[in-house]
Every structure is written in structure tokens, then in C-alpha cells.
Amino acid sequence: MLSTTQPGTPANGIGAVPPISPIILSAYTLTNALGAGREATLSGLRAEASGLRPCDFPGVDLPTWTGRVSGLELESASLPPALKAFECRNHRLALMALQQDGFMNAVTRAIRHHGTGRVAVIIGTSTSGILETELAYRARDPLTGKLPGDFRYRHTQNTFAPADFVRTVLGLTGPALTLSTACSSSAKVFASAARMLAARWCDAAVIGGVDSLCNTTLYGFSSLELISDEPCRPADRDRKGISIGEAAGFALLERATPGDGRLALLGYGESADAYHMSSPHPEGLGAAAAMNQCLARAGLEPGAIDFTLLHGTATRSNDSAEDNALVSVLGEQARCASIKGWIGHTLGAAGIMNALIASICLEESFTPSSLQTRIVDPDFNSQIMLQTESRRLGAVLSNAFGFGGSNASLLLGWAGGDRR
């Protein structure tokens, strides 16, 4: 059985935090460089086949690898006429994901049960549809500098645009917002949804994250000297930096009912350490605070955590800080891996990619390896997994940490307790 504490009591140096009741993931879907839909991701993980490839993104000339989603440039990926105002790569990717795994049908059932106004939409992104602005800037009037008349900032780059797009596609009229806290954005949507459900602002929530490739992130991270010229190698002794990817994922969250033993969000934790604009605290103090909050909200002891999906970006400082934080919370026996070697760092979508892959691990009873990692950094003390393992899981921790010290941790498991 899971080792538990009383929910809300101090745990691991964290003061009392409000407990949460388990929140069911009634449905979920994800699309990334491994393919569209849950089965594509599962197949890639089981085959240990990376979705990373040398950068061939239009207009970009950088010696790096990316986790690019195939087919978004095709005319067939264009949005239907009723959604043309939203036309951009980011929304093409979001729609591709929404159309997988019967997700839209699940939302339709939730609407029938709760009503359109009682289903919230909460989306995480870092750059939204900024590629449209980049293209518009290139096409500006050479004399006046005016942007093209058909440029639609409101429906493309505006940070709210992804949430507006999703609620429009799904026909929802409940609360809607976008969170943009860098790479923790789509982990924080789980926490926001939990609070909305607890406050009875809604009876269900469509949460998600979407970020697509663009010049701003590719050249921006290159200017920071953070991208690798080979597939990224998280926690590796010789890691060089990140491989940027793109992805979209969505989940339908609803309150658990008595006796419900389905896949659930058991806890969440958030912190803002503000140590540095682009680097974490060397000891991972903010990350540790988020993980400790997560355990305390769920009422679980560190020993109850079977596996951790690291933020694991493959940068020198971030990986080291996360290792320090994880060991301080779970101890040196903590078994963990990063999925960045499979799909790249999907930035604003990274949080939900981790959470949904954690869900797959729970349902399929396995833990993926940290793909591309060859020799684990000898200074690390956690147990970086270099091989995929089959084993039943009761609780999986999922981390997402962003620039500026915006940290979020999620705990996924079973609403009815340990299913190991």
C-alpha cells in the first residue's frame, strides 16, 4: 500500500498546505514528434525510437536537432473555413491533437452532463502563435513598415488565442484562460483547474498545452548558447544543451466520485524562487519546494513515489539543480528519467507532455529510459534510468521548471489508492 501522511500536514519541511481530493483524468490525448495520439507516443517509447531529427524548419539555419511534428505544413493541415481567423501553426498543432484518441467525443459527453458553461478551458503556452508575427514582420511594407492587412494578432499570437481557439473548437462557454509561465505553463494548468473545481467555478475542465516551433525560440535559445548540435542527452556527463520540440496535449479533468479508482491527479505543487532570470537555484530550492508541496497535498510520503519524470532539459545547470532537488526530497533511491531525448524540450507544452506520459506509464505499467543518455553525470545522486522497465506503478511525480524560477510538480496516480 502507499505510505501516506494526513493530507495537508507538514511534510519534508513544508508547512501545511490545503489538501486536494483526487481529480480524475476522464480523457487525454497528446501529439508530439513521436506522432499524433496516445498510441504513437506509447509505440515510440516502447521501441526506444526518438522523434528528434536534424533541424529542417523553414527559414532556420542552425546546427541543432528538433522534435518537429510531421505534416503541419501540408495544406490538408489547414484549419477549416469556420476557424480561418485562427490560422497558424500553433492552432494547427492544437487541432491535430484535439482530433486524436476520441478526445472531442469525451468533451461532448461532459457538455451533455455538465453544460457548456460549466466546463472550463485552461491552456498553457510560452510563445502562442508568434510564428505568424514573424512571417508578418518579414512581409511588412518596405516603405512604411506596416504589417500586412491580413495579420491577425488577436487570434494568433495573443497569449489568450490558444484558449480562445480550444473553447471555440469544442463549443465551450465556461471560464477560459491561458497561462504563460515559460516551461512550467502546462503543468500549472492542472493546479489552476484543481482550484477552479474546488471553488465550484466549474464542474469539469479541459486543460492543455501547446507550443510550436518558431524562429524566436530556435534563435533565442541559440543566442543563449543553450541548444545542442546533437540530440540532447539529459543528465549525461557530456550534455551540451537542449533540443527544441513542439507538442500539444489535452486532458479532461472531473471530480472523482466515491469508489472511483481511475487515473487521477493526486497532488500539485508550485513555487517561484526568482533566483535568476534563466538559471535555477544551484541547489534546486524552488524545485524542491514544489515537490514537497505536491507530496503534502496528496498526503504521501517520499517512499510512495515509484518514478519521476524529470524536467531534464540536458543543460548543465538545470539538470544538476534538479538532481539536487530530487534527492533532497525523495532521497538517493529516486528512480527517474527525462523524455526530452524522445521528443525534445517542448517549452510551454513540456509540463503536460510529462504529465500525460506519466499517465501512460501508470496505465501501461512501465518506466521509460532516459533516451540519448550514455554516461550519467558522476556528480548526480538520483537513479537515472538507462533502460526501460516493466513494473506496476502506484504514483509518478512529474516536474516542469521554467525561466525566472517558475516551478511546478504534479503527482499522478490512482484515485482509489495503490494499484501496484
C-alpha positions, 0 to 999 in steps of 0.5 A: 500500500502507499505510505501516506501522511494526513493530507495537508500536514507538514511534510519534508519541511513544508508547512501545511498546505490545503489538501486536494481530493483526487481529480480524475483524468476522464480523457487525454490525448497528446501529439508530439514528434513521436506522432499524433495520439496516445498510441504513437507516443506509447509505440515510440517509447516502447521501441526506444525510437526518438522523434528528434531529427536534424533541424529542417524548419523553414527559414532556420539555419542552425546546427541543432536537432528538433522534435518537429511534428510531421505534416503541419505544413501540408495544406490538408493541415489547414484549419477549416473555413469556420476557424480561418481567423485562427490560422497558424501553426500553433492552432494547427498543432492544437487541432491535430491533437484535439482530433486524436484518441476520441478526445472531442467525443469525451468533451461532448459527453461532459457538455451533455452532463455538465453544460457548456458553461460549466466546463472550463478551458485552461491552456498553457503556452510560452510563445502562442502563435508568434510564428505568424508575427514573424512571417508578418514582420518579414512581409511588412511594407518596405516603405512604411513598415506596416504589417500586412492587412491580413495579420491577425494578432488577436487570434494568433499570437495573443497569449489568450488565442490558444484558449480562445481557439480550444473553447471555440473548437469544442463549443465551450462557454465556461471560464477560459484562460491561458497561462504563460509561465515559460516551461512550467505553463502546462503543468500549472494548468492542472493546479489552476483547474484543481482550484477552479473545481474546488471553488465550484467555478466549474464542474469539469475542465479541459486543460492543455498545452501547446507550443510550436516551433518558431524562429524566436525560440530556435534563435533565442535559445541559440543566442543563449548558447543553450541548444545542442548540435546533437540530440540532447542527452539529459543528465549525461556527463557530456550534455551540451544543451537542449533540443527544441520540440513542439507538442500539444496535449489535452486532458479532461479533468472531473471530480472523482466520485466515491469508489472511483479508482481511475487515473487521477491527479493526486497532488500539485505543487508550485513555487517561484524562487526568482533566483535568476532570470534563466538559471535555477537555484544551484541547489534546486530550492524552488524545485524542491519546494514544489515537490514537497508541496505536491507530496503534502497535498496528496498526503504521501510520503517520499517512499510512495513515489515509484518514478519521476519524470524529470524536467531534464532539459540536458543543460548543465545547470538545470539538470544538476539543480534538479538532481539536487532537488530530487534527492533532497526530497525523495532521497538517493533511491529516486528512480527517474528519467527525462523524455526530452531525448524522445521528443525534445524540450517542448517549452510551454507544452513540456509540463503536460507532455510529462504529465500525460506520459506519466499517465501512460506509464501508470496505465501501461505499467512501465518506466521509460529510459532516459533516451540519448543518455550514455554516461550519467553525470558522476556528480548526480545522486538520483537513479537515472534510468538507462533502460526501460522497465516493466513494473506496476506503478502506484504514483509518478511525480512529474516536474516542469521548471521554467525561466525566472524560477517558475516551478511546478510538480504534479503527482499522478496516480490512482484515485482509489489508492495503490494499484501496484 
